[in-house]
Structure formats: C-alpha cells, structure tokens
Amino acid sequence: MKKEMEVSLLSEYGKKKLLTYADSFRELARSLDEEFDWNVKRGDRGDSLYRRKLWENRCLLAENLSEMAQIMSEVAGEVFSYRMLGEKKKRQVIQALRAEKLEVQDIYYVKREDGKKDIGMLVRTSKQGGCRAEDVADMLSVLLDVRLQPAVTCNGLVEEEFGYFTFVEETGFSVLTGTARAVKELEPVSGDNYSIVESEKGKMTFLLSDGMGSGQKACQSSEQVLDLMEKLLEAGYSYRAAVNLVNSSLVSKGEEQEMSTLDVCELDLYEGTCEFCKIGAAASFIKRGHMVEQISTGTLPLGIFRGVETEVVKRRLMDGDYVIMVSDGVVEAMEEYAGEEDLCQVIGRIELQNPNEIAQTLLQYLIRRCRGSIRDDMTIIVVGIWENI
C-alpha cells in the first residue's frame, strides 16, 4: 500500500509539472507565431528575404513548441491503475517461475485507459545464458489466463541482474513483411529508402521515402526524411504531427534542400485497421484475395510549402489481407501499359502467400515488362496481416 501511495503521489506531482510546462510552451509558441508583414519597407530585397527567413524559422520553432506542449498534455492525461496481484496468485506465479530459475519481485497489474492490462515486474534469472522475455511471457500467459507478449521497449533477455519488464496483452493481429528493390541502371545506390517503427501500443508505422532524382543525393535526401520521422515517432509524436514538423524543417532550408516524397502506413494491430498518409507518394494497394483496392491522394512532395496537406485514408483489414506500398519507379515501369490500373490486375493475379515472395515476384514481373531497362529506382513493401487465433 505504501508503494502504491508513493506511485500515486509522484504521478500527481509529475502531472502538474507537465501541464505547467505545456502551458509555458503554448504561450511561447503564441508569442512567436505571427503573420509576416509584407507592407513594411526596410532596405533592399536582400533585407526582405532575410526577414522572411527569420519569420519562417520563428514559425518552425512555434510549431515545435506547440507539438511538445500537446505531447506533454497527453502524457499528463494518461491514467494508469496499479494493482498488486492477490497474495495467493502472487505466490503461485513466484513459485512457478522459481521452478524455471526465475526470481521475481514487485509483480503487479497496470491497467491502461484503453482497457488493456499490462503486467509489470522486476525479474532476474540464474540460468546460464539468460532467459528469453518471450518465454517468460508464455509462462505468465498460462499462469494468469491472459495472452501476453513482451512490450516493444523491453529487453529481449532476462539476465542475472534484476531488470524491469513489462508484458502487454497480445495484439489481435500479426504481420509479416517482405521487400524487393531495384536500383536505377548506372547508379550505385537507390534514392528510395524505407523504415518500420513499432510502438508499445500495438501500432506499426511503415515509411517509404523517394528522394527526387536518383543516386547519392536522392538517397541522402530520403534518408534524412526517414531519420527525422523515426526520431519524432519514437519521441511520441503522432505521424501527422511528425510529417508537419519534417516538412517545416525542409522548408526552412530553402533551395539547399532536395525534395522528397513520403508514404506513411500505420497499422493498429489491436483493431486491425490501417491509415494511409501520402505526401507526393505513389499509390498503395490493399489485396484481398483477387480483389485489389488502390489508395491514392494528390499531394505535393515535402519541402515545397510551409503547410502540408495530410489527407488520411483509413481502412479496416481482414485476416489474410496484404498492404502493398511502392515507390514512383514501380508505377513508371507500368506507364506503357495503363499504369496503376494494370498494376492492380497484376497484383490481383498473384497466388502466393509469403509477403517476401509476393514482393520479389512483382519486382521480377516489372523488370521483364520494361525489358530489363530500369529507368528509376523501384521499391516494393508487402505487409501481410493475419488474425491471431
């Protein structure tokens, strides 16, 4: 009870501090966010451009501060209910894990606002070479009659020293991912890059960026976009907020910055839903048996305008569906044959089930259609989703 009270008091204190910081950041953001006055006549054109640059940097800082304030408010608003296991159940768990050479301390439930229940515990092992966190999750699943898996933030191995581990309720869906890539002929590297970011709340975000042009410069441009997106997502930003901040960062660099597209697909593995957000990116596809739906939006690449349109398309997925993301080079390879519409038919005819085999088969088909002449970088990401039984 003493520990639970300490947690509660610390949580309330931290909440107040976070909300105070959030209010301060919002006030600072408001003080920086002002319209650019085009009517002020000061000096020559160079002076005007300099003032314009300062104004854009102020706006970028204001957007960052506003997003930070929003994240702090969300964290302060999260409610976690800590509840110790009953003494009888606690003894059963401790004894059962001890038989597997696992020593446990401070085991308790953590109930989140979304209704999901996590298990938190301090644990160490005397096993030589350690014990996999997944094996501990399997044991707890049997003992507590709830399907658990290690949290994304957990260490994958229980070792000799005590470590804190969180086990979360198993998601309703699992995914497998496959990729295939081809580099534009005569270029040493691809201008396309992709990344996968997994959160502890059962969400996976797939990112695909195509740098304008090809070769080393295009590669560096798309890498920079993905690096920024990864950092922001891992810091707790939503993908929409992250897209806006990355775009603002690129705009502030002006003509020095190469433009890049950005394709975002966020899967919710608890709900079985996905959201698409495309910034100048090629169409994506959802394959359900022989039926294929094309997902596309008409937006410009990153770094052109300070405000970026983030049109979002949401779909519910079913067991056995595939989400296919492609770069512009894939669509361009089909331009002679009706482009994206013909690509839908090709995807629908594929009978394979392994995502990697689907990606490789599709890429080989495209290379044959363009007679081996790879005119642009091609990247294909295939995500298969299956319901956990």
C-alpha positions as CSV (number, residue, x, y, z in Angstrom):
1,M,0.0,0.0,0.0
2,K,2.9,2.4,0.8
3,K,4.4,1.8,-2.6
4,E,1.1,2.3,-4.3
5,M,0.6,5.6,-2.5
6,E,4.1,6.8,-3.5
7,V,3.4,6.0,-7.1
8,S,0.1,7.9,-6.9
9,L,1.6,11.0,-5.3
10,L,4.5,11.0,-7.7
11,S,2.2,10.7,-10.7
12,E,0.1,13.6,-9.5
13,Y,3.1,15.8,-8.9
14,G,4.5,14.8,-12.4
15,K,1.2,15.6,-14.0
16,K,1.1,19.1,-12.6
17,K,4.7,19.8,-13.7
18,L,4.0,18.5,-17.2
19,L,0.8,20.6,-17.5
20,T,2.7,23.7,-16.3
21,Y,5.5,23.1,-18.9
22,A,2.9,22.6,-21.6
23,D,1.2,25.9,-20.8
24,S,4.5,27.7,-20.9
25,F,5.4,26.2,-24.3
26,R,2.0,27.1,-25.7
27,E,2.4,30.7,-24.5
28,L,5.9,30.9,-26.0
29,A,4.6,29.4,-29.3
30,R,1.8,32.0,-29.4
31,S,4.3,34.8,-28.9
32,L,6.4,33.5,-31.9
33,D,3.5,32.8,-34.2
34,E,2.7,36.0,-36.1
35,E,1.9,36.9,-39.7
36,F,4.7,38.1,-42.0
37,D,4.2,41.8,-42.7
38,W,4.8,42.4,-46.4
39,N,4.0,46.1,-46.2
40,V,7.0,47.0,-44.0
41,K,9.6,48.8,-46.2
42,R,13.0,48.2,-44.8
43,G,16.1,48.2,-47.0
44,D,16.5,46.3,-50.2
45,R,15.2,42.9,-51.5
46,G,18.0,41.1,-49.7
47,D,16.9,42.5,-46.4
48,S,13.3,41.5,-47.1
49,L,14.4,37.9,-47.9
50,Y,16.4,37.8,-44.7
51,R,13.4,38.9,-42.6
52,R,11.3,36.3,-44.4
53,K,13.8,33.6,-43.5
54,L,13.7,34.7,-39.8
55,W,9.9,34.7,-39.8
56,E,9.9,31.1,-41.3
57,N,12.3,29.9,-38.6
58,R,10.1,31.5,-35.9
59,C,7.1,29.7,-37.3
60,L,9.0,26.4,-37.3
61,L,10.0,26.9,-33.7
62,A,6.4,27.8,-32.7
63,E,5.1,24.6,-34.4
64,N,7.7,22.5,-32.5
65,L,6.8,24.1,-29.2
66,S,3.1,23.6,-29.8
67,E,3.6,19.9,-30.6
68,M,5.8,19.4,-27.5
69,A,3.0,21.1,-25.4
70,Q,0.4,18.7,-26.9
71,I,2.5,15.6,-26.1
72,M,3.1,16.8,-22.5
73,S,-0.7,17.3,-22.1
74,E,-1.4,13.8,-23.5
75,V,1.2,12.2,-21.2
76,A,-0.2,14.1,-18.2
77,G,-3.7,12.9,-19.1
78,E,-2.8,9.2,-19.2
79,V,-4.2,7.3,-16.3
80,F,-2.6,4.1,-15.1
81,S,-4.2,2.0,-12.4
82,Y,-1.6,0.0,-10.5
83,R,-3.0,-3.1,-8.7
84,M,-0.9,-5.7,-6.9
85,L,-1.7,-9.3,-7.6
86,G,-3.7,-11.1,-4.8
87,E,-1.4,-12.9,-2.4
88,K,-2.5,-16.4,-3.4
89,K,-2.0,-15.6,-7.2
90,K,1.3,-13.9,-6.5
91,R,2.7,-16.9,-4.6
92,Q,1.6,-19.2,-7.4
93,V,3.3,-17.1,-10.0
94,I,6.5,-16.7,-8.0
95,Q,6.7,-20.4,-7.2
96,A,6.1,-21.4,-10.8
97,L,8.7,-19.0,-12.1
98,R,11.2,-20.0,-9.4
99,A,10.9,-23.6,-10.7
100,E,12.2,-22.2,-14.0
101,K,15.1,-20.4,-12.2
102,L,13.4,-17.0,-12.3
103,E,13.4,-14.8,-9.3
104,V,10.5,-12.2,-9.2
105,Q,9.9,-9.1,-7.2
106,D,7.1,-6.4,-7.3
107,I,4.7,-8.1,-9.7
108,Y,1.6,-6.1,-10.4
109,Y,-1.1,-5.2,-13.0
110,V,-1.1,-2.0,-14.9
111,K,-4.5,-1.1,-16.4
112,R,-4.4,1.5,-19.1
113,E,-7.1,3.9,-20.2
114,D,-7.8,1.8,-23.3
115,G,-8.8,-1.1,-21.0
116,K,-5.7,-3.2,-21.8
117,K,-3.9,-4.8,-18.9
118,D,-0.2,-5.0,-18.6
119,I,2.0,-6.9,-16.2
120,G,5.0,-5.1,-14.6
121,M,7.7,-7.0,-12.7
122,L,11.3,-7.0,-11.5
123,V,12.9,-10.3,-12.5
124,R,16.3,-12.0,-12.9
125,T,17.4,-15.5,-13.7
126,S,20.1,-17.9,-12.6
127,K,20.0,-19.7,-15.9
128,Q,23.3,-19.6,-17.8
129,G,22.9,-17.5,-20.9
130,G,19.7,-15.9,-19.6
131,C,16.1,-16.5,-20.4
132,R,14.1,-15.0,-23.3
133,A,11.5,-12.5,-22.4
134,E,9.1,-14.2,-24.8
135,D,9.4,-17.5,-22.8
136,V,8.6,-15.5,-19.6
137,A,5.5,-14.0,-21.4
138,D,4.4,-17.5,-22.4
139,M,4.6,-18.7,-18.8
140,L,2.7,-15.7,-17.4
141,S,0.0,-16.2,-20.1
142,V,-0.7,-19.7,-18.7
143,L,-0.5,-18.6,-15.1
144,L,-2.7,-15.5,-15.4
145,D,-5.0,-16.8,-18.1
146,V,-4.3,-13.8,-20.4
147,R,-2.3,-13.8,-23.6
148,L,0.8,-11.7,-23.1
149,Q,3.8,-10.6,-25.1
150,P,6.9,-8.5,-24.1
151,A,6.5,-4.8,-24.6
152,V,8.4,-3.3,-27.5
153,T,10.5,-1.3,-25.0
154,C,11.5,-4.4,-23.1
155,N,15.0,-6.0,-23.1
156,G,14.7,-9.3,-25.0
157,L,16.6,-11.2,-22.4
158,V,16.2,-11.7,-18.7
159,E,19.7,-11.8,-17.2
160,E,21.4,-12.3,-13.8
161,E,20.8,-8.7,-12.6
162,F,17.3,-7.6,-11.8
163,G,15.6,-5.8,-14.6
164,Y,12.2,-4.2,-15.1
165,F,10.0,-5.9,-17.7
166,T,6.5,-5.1,-19.0
167,F,4.3,-7.7,-20.6
168,V,1.3,-6.4,-22.6
169,E,-1.8,-8.1,-23.9
170,E,-1.2,-9.8,-27.2
171,T,-2.5,-7.9,-30.2
172,G,-5.4,-9.3,-32.3
173,F,-3.3,-9.4,-35.4
174,S,0.2,-10.3,-36.5
175,V,2.2,-9.2,-39.6
176,L,4.9,-10.4,-41.8
177,T,6.8,-8.1,-44.1
178,G,8.6,-8.6,-47.4
179,T,10.6,-6.2,-49.6
180,A,12.1,-6.0,-53.0
181,R,14.3,-3.3,-54.5
182,A,15.9,-2.4,-57.8
183,V,18.4,0.4,-58.4
184,K,18.2,2.6,-61.4
185,E,20.7,1.5,-64.1
186,L,24.2,3.1,-63.9
187,E,23.5,4.4,-60.3
188,P,25.5,3.0,-57.4
189,V,22.7,3.4,-54.7
190,S,18.9,3.7,-54.6
191,G,17.2,7.0,-53.9
192,D,14.4,5.1,-52.2
193,N,14.6,4.3,-48.5
194,Y,12.1,2.7,-46.1
195,S,11.7,2.2,-42.4
196,I,9.4,0.4,-39.9
197,V,8.7,1.9,-36.5
198,E,6.9,-0.2,-33.8
199,S,5.2,1.3,-30.7
200,E,4.3,-0.3,-27.4
201,K,0.6,0.5,-28.1
202,G,0.3,-2.2,-30.8
203,K,1.0,0.1,-33.7
204,M,3.4,-0.4,-36.6
205,T,4.3,2.5,-38.9
206,F,5.7,1.8,-42.3
207,L,7.6,4.7,-44.0
208,L,8.7,4.9,-47.6
209,S,10.6,7.9,-49.0
210,D,11.6,8.6,-52.6
211,G,14.3,11.3,-53.0
212,M,13.8,13.4,-56.1
213,G,16.1,12.2,-58.9
214,S,18.4,9.3,-58.3
215,G,21.8,8.3,-56.9
216,Q,23.7,9.5,-53.8
217,K,21.9,12.9,-53.4
218,A,18.4,11.3,-53.7
219,C,19.5,8.6,-51.2
220,Q,20.7,11.2,-48.7
221,S,17.5,13.3,-49.1
222,S,15.2,10.3,-48.4
223,E,17.4,9.0,-45.5
224,Q,17.2,12.4,-43.8
225,V,13.4,12.4,-44.1
226,L,13.2,8.9,-42.6
227,D,15.7,9.7,-39.8
228,L,13.7,12.7,-38.7
229,M,10.4,10.7,-38.9
230,E,11.8,7.9,-36.8
231,K,13.1,10.2,-34.1
232,L,9.8,12.0,-33.8
233,L,7.7,8.9,-33.8
234,E,9.9,7.3,-31.1
235,A,9.6,10.5,-29.1
236,G,5.8,10.1,-29.0
237,Y,4.7,12.4,-31.8
238,S,1.8,11.2,-33.9
239,Y,2.7,10.5,-37.6
240,R,0.6,13.6,-38.7
241,A,2.5,15.9,-36.3
242,A,5.8,14.3,-37.4
243,V,5.0,14.9,-41.1
244,N,4.3,18.6,-40.5
245,L,7.5,19.1,-38.5
246,V,9.6,17.3,-41.0
247,N,8.1,19.4,-43.8
248,S,8.7,22.6,-41.9
249,S,12.3,21.6,-41.3
250,L,12.8,21.1,-45.0
251,V,11.1,24.3,-46.0
252,S,13.3,26.3,-43.6
253,K,16.4,25.1,-45.5
254,G,15.1,26.7,-48.7
255,E,16.7,25.9,-52.1
256,E,19.5,23.9,-50.4
257,Q,17.1,21.1,-49.6
258,E,16.3,18.4,-52.2
259,M,12.6,17.5,-52.3
260,S,11.4,14.0,-51.2
261,T,8.1,12.1,-51.2
262,L,6.8,10.4,-48.0
263,D,4.5,7.5,-47.9
264,V,3.1,6.5,-44.4
265,C,1.0,3.5,-43.5
266,E,0.1,3.0,-39.8
267,L,-1.3,-0.4,-38.7
268,D,-3.2,-0.8,-35.5
269,L,-2.7,-4.5,-34.6
270,Y,-5.3,-4.4,-31.8
271,E,-8.1,-3.1,-34.0
272,G,-7.0,-4.5,-37.4
273,T,-7.1,-1.1,-39.1
274,C,-4.7,0.9,-41.2
275,E,-4.3,4.6,-42.1
276,F,-2.5,5.9,-45.2
277,C,-1.0,9.4,-45.5
278,K,0.7,10.3,-48.8
279,I,2.9,13.3,-49.3
280,G,3.7,13.2,-53.1
281,A,3.9,9.4,-52.9
282,A,2.7,6.8,-55.4
283,A,-0.5,4.8,-54.9
284,S,-0.7,1.9,-52.4
285,F,-2.8,-1.2,-52.7
286,I,-4.8,-3.5,-50.4
287,K,-5.0,-7.0,-51.7
288,R,-7.9,-9.3,-50.5
289,G,-7.8,-12.5,-52.5
290,H,-8.1,-11.5,-56.1
291,M,-9.7,-8.1,-55.2
292,V,-7.3,-5.1,-55.1
293,E,-8.1,-1.6,-53.9
294,Q,-6.0,1.3,-54.9
295,I,-5.2,4.0,-52.3
296,S,-4.0,7.3,-53.8
297,T,-4.1,11.0,-52.9
298,G,-3.0,14.1,-54.9
299,T,-0.5,15.9,-52.8
300,L,2.9,17.6,-53.5
301,P,6.3,16.3,-52.1
302,L,7.8,17.6,-48.8
303,G,9.6,20.8,-48.6
304,I,7.6,22.9,-51.1
305,F,5.1,24.8,-49.0
306,R,5.2,25.6,-45.2
307,G,1.8,24.0,-44.7
308,V,1.5,20.4,-45.9
309,E,-1.8,18.7,-46.7
310,T,-2.1,15.4,-44.7
311,E,-5.1,13.7,-46.3
312,V,-5.7,10.4,-44.4
313,V,-7.4,7.3,-45.8
314,K,-8.5,4.7,-43.2
315,R,-9.4,1.1,-43.9
316,R,-10.3,-1.9,-41.9
317,L,-8.3,-5.0,-42.7
318,M,-9.2,-8.7,-42.6
319,D,-7.4,-11.9,-41.9
320,G,-5.1,-12.7,-45.0
321,D,-5.1,-9.1,-46.4
322,Y,-1.9,-7.6,-47.8
323,V,-0.9,-4.0,-47.9
324,I,1.5,-3.1,-50.8
325,M,3.4,0.1,-50.8
326,V,5.5,1.1,-53.9
327,S,7.8,3.9,-55.0
328,D,7.2,6.0,-58.1
329,G,9.6,3.9,-60.2
330,V,7.2,0.9,-59.9
331,V,4.3,2.9,-61.4
332,E,6.5,4.4,-64.1
333,A,7.6,0.9,-65.2
334,M,3.9,0.3,-66.0
335,E,3.1,3.6,-67.7
336,E,3.2,2.0,-71.2
337,Y,0.5,-0.5,-70.0
338,A,-2.1,1.7,-68.3
339,G,0.0,2.3,-65.2
340,E,-1.6,1.8,-61.8
341,E,-4.8,0.3,-63.2
342,D,-2.9,-2.5,-64.9
343,L,-0.8,-2.9,-61.7
344,C,-4.0,-3.7,-59.7
345,Q,-4.7,-6.5,-62.1
346,V,-1.2,-7.9,-61.8
347,I,-1.3,-7.8,-58.0
348,G,-4.7,-9.5,-58.0
349,R,-3.4,-12.4,-60.1
350,I,-0.6,-13.3,-57.6
351,E,-1.5,-16.5,-55.8
352,L,1.5,-16.5,-53.3
353,Q,1.0,-16.0,-49.6
354,N,4.5,-15.2,-48.3
355,P,5.0,-11.3,-48.4
356,N,8.6,-11.6,-49.4
357,E,7.8,-13.9,-52.3
358,I,5.0,-11.6,-53.4
359,A,7.4,-8.6,-53.4
360,Q,10.1,-10.5,-55.4
361,T,7.6,-11.9,-57.9
362,L,6.1,-8.4,-58.5
363,L,9.5,-6.9,-59.0
364,Q,10.7,-9.6,-61.5
365,Y,7.4,-9.0,-63.4
366,L,8.1,-5.3,-63.7
367,I,11.7,-5.8,-64.8
368,R,10.5,-8.1,-67.6
369,R,7.8,-5.7,-68.7
370,C,10.4,-2.9,-69.0
371,R,12.8,-5.3,-70.8
372,G,15.4,-5.1,-68.1
373,S,15.8,-1.3,-68.5
374,I,15.4,0.1,-65.0
375,R,14.6,3.8,-65.6
376,D,14.1,4.7,-62.0
377,D,14.6,3.2,-58.5
378,M,11.9,0.7,-57.6
379,T,11.0,-0.3,-54.0
380,I,8.1,-2.6,-53.0
381,I,7.0,-3.3,-49.5
382,V,4.4,-6.0,-48.8
383,V,2.8,-6.4,-45.4
384,G,0.7,-9.5,-44.7
385,I,-1.8,-9.3,-41.8
386,W,-3.2,-12.4,-40.1
387,E,-5.6,-12.7,-37.1
388,N,-4.2,-14.3,-34.0
389,I,-6.1,-17.4,-33.1
